[in-house]
Amino acid sequence: MVAYFWAKTVRCTNPACAGEIPLVAHRWLSRRKGKPPVAYKLVPQPDRTLKVAIVQGQAAREANPSKGTMARGSTRCLFCPQTLSPDEVKAQFRAGKSARMMLAVAYKREGESGTLFRAARHTDREAFARAVAALAVAVAQHDDPFFPLVPDEAVAKPRGRYWLKVARYRVNTWGQMHNARQTLALVTFCRGVRDAHQALLDAGKSRVCPCLWVSLRFVDDNPTSARWASLTSPMLAAEPTRRASG
């Protein structure tokens, strides 16, 4: 697997609908030069769920993937004509009523070049649920009275244009910058760095720079706010809507 595509979601404010709306600025997956374009469609179902359909080539272009569900902070419902104002969207985040939805998966196939895409499956969601459970066990078994396993330091308030502005999405601590699977991977990396450092010390050495570099790049490149760079393929830039993450 290369990446999992997630979207933050809010509920339609139309009482007769209340459908779950993924917040996506666009639906492109790949626009690499010399390659067929790839996008996805969000197809509303009668039970107010969404089916994700991967489209390629001319079908991708005809799906108008540059149009997502968001425009200038407003969000349109996919199940009814309702449009949520920016204030209504932010209010759901502040009230803790937002959620997240796994949409698609980017992956590699052995013996083939390039990145492939498919809709997220039930097995993908089950795997994430197992990571949530494994992280809960790791937190319960953590016995350091001074340093929590998942960082609980508060994210500083925005101080300028390029400062992190994640509090509007109810991300108040550094531990909330990563989802459960990402956090579990980080915990594993950190423990590996610790064990490697101890092994080097026992061998009369002390350098663990390569291990630290890998861990720091993982932290920097894979928060839940990372987005997929569809023109170049690998991620990354910070965007609080559609996310490509673990």
C-alpha positions in Angstrom: 0.0 0.0 0.0 1.2 3.5 -0.8 -1.5 5.7 0.8 -5.1 5.7 2.1 -7.3 8.6 1.0 -9.5 10.0 3.8 -11.9 12.9 4.0 -13.2 14.8 7.0 -17.0 14.7 7.0 -19.9 16.7 8.3 -23.6 16.1 8.4 -26.1 17.7 6.1 -28.1 20.3 8.1 -31.3 19.5 6.2 -33.4 17.5 8.9 -34.9 15.4 6.2 -31.5 14.3 4.9 -28.7 14.4 7.5 -26.4 12.6 5.0 -22.7 12.4 5.7 -20.7 14.7 3.4 -17.0 14.2 2.7 -15.1 17.5 2.5 -13.1 17.3 -0.7 -11.8 20.2 -2.8 -11.4 18.0 -5.9 -11.5 14.3 -6.9 -8.3 13.9 -8.8 -6.0 11.0 -8.0 -3.4 11.3 -10.7 -2.7 13.9 -13.4 0.9 12.9 -14.2 2.2 14.0 -17.5 2.2 11.2 -20.1 -0.1 9.0 -18.0 -3.9 8.5 -18.3 -5.6 10.7 -15.7 -7.3 9.0 -12.8 -10.1 10.3 -10.6 -13.0 9.0 -8.5 -16.7 9.6 -8.4 -18.9 9.8 -5.3 -22.1 8.0 -6.2 -25.0 8.6 -3.7 -26.9 5.4 -2.7 -30.5 5.1 -1.7 -29.5 4.5 2.0 -27.6 7.8 2.0 -24.2 6.1 1.8 -21.6 6.8 -0.9 -20.1 4.5 -3.4 -16.6 5.4 -4.7 -16.0 4.6 -8.3 -12.5 4.9 -9.8 -12.4 6.3 -13.4 -9.5 6.7 -15.8 -8.7 8.4 -19.1 -11.6 10.1 -20.9 -14.0 8.9 -18.3 -12.0 10.7 -15.6 -12.0 14.0 -17.5 -15.8 13.7 -18.1 -16.4 13.2 -14.4 -15.4 16.8 -13.8 -13.1 15.9 -10.9 -11.9 19.4 -10.4 -15.3 20.0 -8.7 -15.5 18.5 -5.2 -18.0 19.2 -2.4 -16.3 22.4 -1.2 -16.0 25.9 -2.6 -14.7 28.8 -0.5 -15.6 27.1 2.7 -19.2 26.2 1.7 -20.1 22.5 1.4 -22.8 21.0 -0.9 -24.7 17.9 0.1 -24.5 15.0 -2.3 -27.9 13.7 -1.3 -30.1 16.8 -1.5 -29.9 20.4 -2.7 -28.7 21.7 0.7 -25.5 23.8 0.9 -23.8 24.3 4.3 -22.2 27.7 4.9 -18.6 28.0 6.2 -19.9 28.9 9.6 -22.1 25.8 9.7 -19.2 23.5 8.7 -16.9 25.1 11.4 -19.6 24.8 14.0 -19.8 21.0 13.5 -16.0 20.7 14.0 -16.1 22.8 17.1 -19.0 20.7 18.5 -17.1 17.5 17.8 -19.7 16.3 15.3 -17.3 15.8 12.4 -16.1 12.4 11.4 -13.8 10.9 8.7 -14.4 8.6 5.7 -11.9 6.4 3.9 -12.5 6.8 0.2 -9.7 5.2 -1.8 -6.4 3.4 -1.7 -3.2 3.9 -3.7 -1.0 0.8 -4.1 1.8 -0.9 -6.1 1.5 -4.2 -7.9 4.6 -6.5 -7.8 6.3 -6.5 -11.2 4.6 -3.4 -12.4 5.6 0.2 -12.4 3.4 3.1 -11.4 0.8 3.6 -8.8 -2.6 2.0 -9.0 -5.9 3.1 -7.3 -9.0 1.4 -6.0 -12.0 2.2 -3.8 -11.6 1.5 -0.1 -12.9 -1.9 0.9 -14.4 -3.3 4.1 -11.0 -5.1 4.8 -9.2 -1.7 4.7 -11.5 -0.4 7.3 -11.1 -3.5 9.4 -7.3 -3.1 9.3 -7.6 0.4 10.5 -9.9 -0.8 13.3 -7.3 -3.3 14.4 -4.7 -0.5 14.5 -7.0 1.5 16.8 -7.3 -1.5 19.1 -3.6 -2.1 19.1 -2.8 1.5 19.9 -5.3 1.3 22.8 -3.4 -1.7 24.2 -0.1 0.1 23.8 -1.3 3.2 25.6 -2.7 1.0 28.4 0.6 -0.8 28.8 2.7 2.4 28.8 4.1 2.9 32.3 6.1 6.1 32.0 4.7 8.6 34.5 6.3 11.6 32.9 5.9 11.1 29.1 2.6 9.9 27.6 2.8 7.5 24.7 0.8 9.8 22.6 1.9 13.5 22.9 -0.6 15.6 24.8 1.1 19.0 24.4 -1.2 21.7 23.1 -0.7 23.0 19.6 0.3 26.7 19.8 -2.3 29.3 18.7 -1.8 30.6 15.2 0.6 33.6 15.1 0.8 34.3 11.3 -0.2 33.3 7.8 1.8 30.1 7.7 1.2 29.0 11.3 -0.8 25.8 11.9 -4.5 26.6 12.0 -5.8 23.2 13.0 -7.8 24.2 16.1 -10.7 25.0 13.8 -10.9 21.3 13.0 -10.8 20.3 16.7 -7.1 19.4 16.6 -5.9 20.8 19.9 -2.9 18.6 20.8 0.1 17.3 18.8 -1.1 13.7 19.4 -4.3 14.5 17.4 -2.2 15.4 14.3 -2.0 11.7 13.4 -4.6 9.0 13.2 -4.4 5.8 15.2 -2.5 3.8 12.5 0.0 6.6 12.0 0.4 7.0 15.7 1.0 3.2 16.1 3.6 3.3 13.4 5.3 6.3 15.1 5.3 4.5 18.4 6.9 1.5 16.7 9.6 3.7 15.1 10.4 5.4 18.3 10.8 2.1 20.2 13.0 0.9 17.3 15.2 4.0 17.6 15.4 3.6 21.3 16.4 -0.1 21.0 18.9 0.7 18.2 20.4 3.5 20.3 20.9 1.1 23.2 22.4 -1.5 21.0 24.9 1.0 19.6 25.8 2.2 23.1 26.4 -1.4 24.1 28.7 -1.7 21.1 30.6 1.4 22.0 28.9 3.6 19.4 26.3 6.4 19.7 25.1 7.5 16.3 21.5 6.9 15.3 21.0 9.7 12.8 19.6 7.6 10.0 16.9 6.1 12.3 16.0 9.6 13.6 15.9 11.0 10.1 13.4 8.3 9.0 11.2 9.0 12.0 11.3 12.7 11.6 10.4 12.5 7.9 7.4 10.2 8.8 6.2 12.7 11.3 6.6 15.6 8.9 5.2 14.0 5.8 2.3 11.9 7.2 -0.1 13.9 9.5 -3.8 13.5 8.9 -3.7 16.9 7.1 -1.4 15.7 4.3 -2.8 15.7 0.8 -2.0 13.7 -2.3 -0.1 15.7 -4.9 -1.9 14.3 -8.0 0.4 16.0 -10.5 3.6 14.4 -9.1 2.2 11.4 -7.3 3.8 11.3 -3.8 2.2 13.5 -1.2 2.6 16.2 0.3 1.2 19.5 1.4 -0.9 20.4 4.3 -4.6 20.5 3.6 -7.4 19.9 6.2 -9.9 18.4 3.8 -9.1 15.3 1.7 -6.2 13.4 3.1 -3.8 10.8 2.0 -2.6 9.0 5.0 -2.1 5.7 6.8 
